[in-house]
């Protein structure tokens, strides 16, 4: 028993300082019920029984042994490097590591500072060749068992998700759990409906939060919680997982069109606020360069309050000079041109839309979908065989997935024979009312909100010629 060390200079016996290291992963806790408390109690009893002095207890809760970036393990190794510890006690070797490579990375630090490790439920001898071989074999077996356990658990989780069963996690407002599945919470459903309604009225997540907080003070909402409500796909019945999106996972509270329009507006409004620009750009996120298709960014000048001016410039030209469009677009000129073009282009757009709807022919896109799915499969194979770089893989993957998503949506329209758009009524209302007269009465914020409600983006060239793309 090496529980004491002799100081050769002063010839006195010093009690050995030991560290107790315990670890359990989330998966192991769920499957085996192996707890930190059990390990801690066993190690403590062993240390006290054998006369060790416990320098500290290091607990990694919810971390895999295949991961070296465990916070408590790193703290333990730092204490080892500072020569605070003589020995490390663990219940079993797989608490420290489940892989040969990681084990020897840890061992390098321990050997450098002459720190021993010891398991209390297993017997290992690292001083002989046979002993080290035995450790390597046991670590290889543990590594394989860990991989198999993870595969089994992932398979169980995937099956549960595909069966639309709730596994874990917080349940969002407006939904509740019943028989392992999510259903609509009728008592709180209105909160979600109000959130999307308020955002449509204000086009501001912060103002939405303020209105919700005023109406439902007991909820103790904050800005981020409100933002999560506005972006949670569960409200349209879709569960996001690492295995892909599961449609019809639960009943939907919000219709798809409202949800998609909200996401589009949130994306447009996502920007860093300028300290000088307190009111915001009228067309922020709505303008694209006609030459390169890049978004026009705000460029604000102000000599004084009376002469405040807003300008936009092509970001691609500004950042890399790969675009020749160097125009500083004056916001006032853009607005003036837009008011001239809005109604004529809107009439043309509606006329074209109604013509397409009338002459709409069902197309079978299954061949294109199958072709793209095959391309994705081949791309994955090339990457696995290390025949393409990860940058090329990610670029092509995103492109194929985007094309597939478009085809899936078009196919769904065909299957449902649904070519109409819920936004048509909003667009037609602009023609029915004296829009220009009313528009000039609005504040900057009101103008932006009304434009965002009908315009997706505007393509602008250096001569201020524009093409309006409606929502």
N, C-alpha and C positions, 0 to 999 in steps of 0.2 A: 504494500500500500504506500503510495507516494503522497501522503497527505501533509508531510512536513519537509522542509528544506533546511540544510545546515549552512549558515554563513561562515565561510572558511576564515575570514579575517577576525571576527569577534567571537567565533566559536559558540554561537547560540542558535537555538532551534526556532525557526520562523514558521508560523502556520501558513499553508499554501492558499493563495488567493485564487478562487475559482469563479468562473462566470457560468450562469445557467442559461442555456439558449433553448428557447421553445418556439415552435412554428407550426402553424396549421393553415392550409389553404381553404378557401371558401368551398371548393368542390369536396375536399376530404371531410370537412365538417358536416356537409350535407349527407354524404354517403356513409361515412364510418362513425360519425359522432365523436371523433377524436378531438378533444378540447384542449385549449391552452391551460386551463385550470388543472386538469389531470396531469399533464406533463410537468407543470410547475410544482405541484405537490410531491410527485415522485422524486424529482430532482432535488428539491429542498430536503426531503427526508433522507435521501442518500448522502447529501453533503454533510448534514448535521451528524448523521450516524458515523461517518468516517472522519470527522474532525476537521473538515474543510471550513475555511472562512469564505462566506459568499460575498464577493465583491459587488456583484450586480446581477439582475435578471433581465434578459433581453428577449422581448416577445414580438414576433412578427405574425400578426393576425391577418389572414386573408391573402398571403403571398405564396406563390408556387416556389418549390425548391429548385426549379429550373431557371429561376430569375435571381441573379446576383444583386440586383438593385433593391434589396430589401432594406428598409431604413434601419431596423434594429441590428441586422447583420453588419451593415456598414459602420454603425456606432460601435459594435463589438470589435471589429477589426481595427478601428481607430484606437480603442483602448489597448488592444494588443500591441499596436505600433508604439504606444507610449509606455510599454512595459508595466502596465497596471495589473496584468493577469498572468498567472502561471499555468492555468489549466481551464479547459472548457468542458462542461458536462452537458451531454445531450441524451435523450432517451434512446433514440435509434439513429443510425447513420443517415437515413433519408430525411431526418429533420434538418440536417445541415446541407445536404446536397443529394440530388437524384441523378446526377450526371458526372461522368468521369472527368470531363474537361473542367467543369465548375469546381469540382472537389479539389483538383490540383491547383487551381487559382487561389482558393482559400488556403490550401496547405502551404503554398509558397510563403505567404505572410506569417503563418504560424511557425514554420520552420526557421524563418529568418530571426524570429524573436524567441525561439526555444519555448514555444507554448505547446502543451500537449492537449489532445482532445480525447475524450473518453465517453463511450456509450454505457449506460447502466443496464440495458436489457440485451445487449449483444456483446460478443467477445471478438475483438480485432487486435491484431498485432502488426503494426506497420514497420517493425524493426527488421523483419526478415523478408526475403524475396517471395516466399510462399504466402506470407501474410499480406503483402501488398497486392499479389495476384488475387487473393481471396477478396480483398476490398474492391478491386477493379471489377471482378465478376459480379459481386453483390450490387455495386453501383449500376452496372449495365442492366442487371435484372430490374432494379428499382426504376431506372430510366424508362425501360420498356413498359413496366406496369403503370407508371405515371401517364405515359402516352395513351395506353389502352383505356385507363380510367377516364381520361379527358375525352377520348372519343366516345365512350359509352354515355357520359354525361351530356356531351354535345348532342348526341343522337336522341337522347331522351328529351332534352330541351327543344330540339328542332321538331320532334314529333308532337310535343305539347303545343307548340306555337302553331304548327300546321293544323292541329285540331281546334285551334282558336281558344286554347285554355290559357288563363292568366298564370304566370309563373311567380313573378315577384315585382317589386317596384311600387312607386306611389301611384295611386289611382287619381287621374285628373278630375277637377271639378266637373260636375255634370254627368259623371259615370260612376257606377258602383259595381261591386263584385257579387255575383250570385251563381252558385253551383260551378265555381271555378271559371266563370266567364264574365265578361263585361256587359252590362246592360245600362240603359239610360236611367239616370237618377232624376226622376220627374220633379223632385223638390228643388233641384239645383240646375236644371236644364236651362232655365231662363237667364242665368248668369252668363253662360256661354253665348247664347243668342244675343244678349245685350252687348257683350264684348265686341262681336263682329259688327253689330249694328252701329255702335258708337265709333268704331274705327272707320266704317264707311262714311259716317257723318263728318269726322274730324281729320281723317287720313293721318293721324298722329297716335302712336302707341302711348306716348306720355299723357296726352289729353284723354285717351281711352281709359287709362289707369285712373286718372282723376275722377272721371264720371262714374266709373265702377265703384271706386272707393267711397264716393259720396252716396251712391245708392245702396251699397252693401258694406257698411262700416265694420260689421262683425267679422268679415272675412280676413281682415288685416292684410290686404293685398299690397304688393309693391310693383315697381315698374317691370322687373324681370319676370315676375310671376304672370303679369298681364301679357307680356310678350310671348311667354311660353303657351298661354292659352291661344293666342292668335296664330301660332305656328304648329300646334299639335295635330298631327295627321289622324289621331284617333277620333277626332271630331267629324271626320269624313269616313270613318270606319276602317282606316288603314293602320296597321301595326308595322312600324319600322324595326327591322332586326338585322343582324349581321348576315343572315341568310337571304335577305331581300325583303321587300315590302309584302305583307300579307293583306290582301284586299278582303273586305267584308269580315274583318276580324271582330267587329262589334257594330251595333246599330249606329248610324250617323246622326249627328245633331245638326250639322251645317251642310248645305248643298255644295257640290264640287265647284260650281262657278263662283260662288261667294268666297270660298276658301282660296281658290287660285287667284282671284282678283286681289284678295288681301295680301297674298304672298308677293304678288307683283308690285303692289304699292309699298310694302315693307322693304323690298329690295331697292326700289328707287329712292326711298327716303333714307336709306342707310348711308350715312356720310358723317364726316367729322365737322363739327360746327366751327366756323371761323370766329375769332374773337371780335373782328371788325364787322362781321356780317350778321347782325342780330336778327334780322327779319328772314334771311335765307334767300337763295336764288329762286326765282320764279320757275325756271325750267330745269332745275337740278335733276340729273339722271334721265332727262327726257330727250336730249339732243344728241344726234350722231353725225359724225363727219361724213359728208357725201363721198369724199375721195377714198377714205380708208375704212369707214364703218366704225371707227373708234368713238367712244363717248366724249362729248365736249365737257370739259371741266370748268368750274367757276373761277373767274379771275377778277377780284374785287378791288376797285379803287375808290377812294373817298378823300377829297380835300376838306370838305366840311359837310355838315348835315344837308344843306340845301343842294349841293352839287354831287350827291352820292350817285355813283354809276356802277352798273353791274355788267361785266363782260364774261365771255366764254371763249375757250381756246381748245383746239384739238389736243388731247393728252398725248397721243402718239407722237405728234410733231414736237410737243414740248419736252417729252422725255428722251426721244431717240432720233428725232429729225428724219424718220423714215416716211413721214407724210409731208407733202409739200404745202398743205393747208396751214398757213401761218396767220390767218385772219383772227383778229380780236373781235369777236361778234358782240355787238352792242345789244343788250337785252331789250331796250326800248324799240329798236328797229325790228328785232325778232317778233316782239309782241304785236307791233303794228302790222307786219307782214302776215302773221298768223291770223289775225282778225279778218284780213282780206281773203285768206285762203281757206279758212276753216269750213264755212258753210258750203262753198262750191265743191270742195273735195269730199265733204261729208255726203252731199247729194250723190256724187259719182260713186262713192263707196257703197251706199245703200242700194243704189240701182244695180250695181255689179253683184252685190251679195244676193239680192232677190232673184236676179237672173240665174245665178249658180244654183240657188235653192230650187228654182223651178225646173231646171234642166239637170238636176243632180242625178247621176247614174251610179248605181252600186258597183264598187270595184272590189275584187277579192285581192287582198294584200297578203295572203298567207304565204305565197311564194317568196315575196320580198322579205317577210319576217323570217322564214326558214333559212333563207340565204344569209341574212345578217346573223342569225343564231349560229350557223355553221362557221361564219367568219370569227365570231367570238370564241368558239371552241378551238379553232385552229390557232388563233392568237394565243390562247392559254397554253396550248401544246408547245408552241414555239418558245414561250417564256420559260416553261418548265424545263425544256431541253436546253435552256441557256443559249438560244440562237438569236434572241433580240434583247436589247437593253431595257431596263425597267422604265426609263423615260419614254421610249417608243411604245412600250406596252401600255402604259397609262394613257398616253395621248390617243392611241387607236381605240382603247377600251372605252374611254369617255365618248368618243365620236360614235362608235357603234351603238352604245347604250342610248345615247341621245336620239339617234335615228330610229332605234327600236321603239322607244317611248312614243315618238311621233306616230309611227305606224300603228302601235297598239291603240292610241287615241282615235286615229282615223278609222281603224277597224271597228272600234266600239261604236262610233257614229253610224257606220254602215249597218252594223247588226241591229242597232236601235232605231234605224231610219230617222236619226235625229240630227238634222243639219242646221237647225235654227239656233240662234244665240240669244241668251237671256238679256244681253246688253243692248239688243236692237231697240227696245222701248226707250231706253235712256238716250240713245243716239237720235232717235226720231223726235224726242221731246225738244231737242235743240233747234230743229227746223220749225217746230210748231210755235215756239215762243220767240219773242224779240230778244234773242240772246245777246247781241252786241250791245244793245241799250242797257240791259241788266248787268252785263259784265263790267262795264265801266263804273258801276256803283260799288263794286266789291273791293275789299282790302286785298293786299298782296297775298295773304294767307288764304283768303277765300278764293281768289283767282287760281292759285295753285291747286287747291282741292278740286275745283270744278274741272280744271284741265286734266288732272290725273284721273278723274272719273271716266273720261272718254278717250284719252290719248295714250297709246302705248309708248310710242316714240316719234320723233320728228327728224328726218334726214335733211341736213342743211349744207348748201355749198357756199363758196366764198362770196357769191353774188346775192346771198340770202334767198335763193330759190329753195323751196322746201317741199317735201313730200310727207304727208301726215299718215302715220299708221295708227288706225283706231283700234281700241280694245275689242 
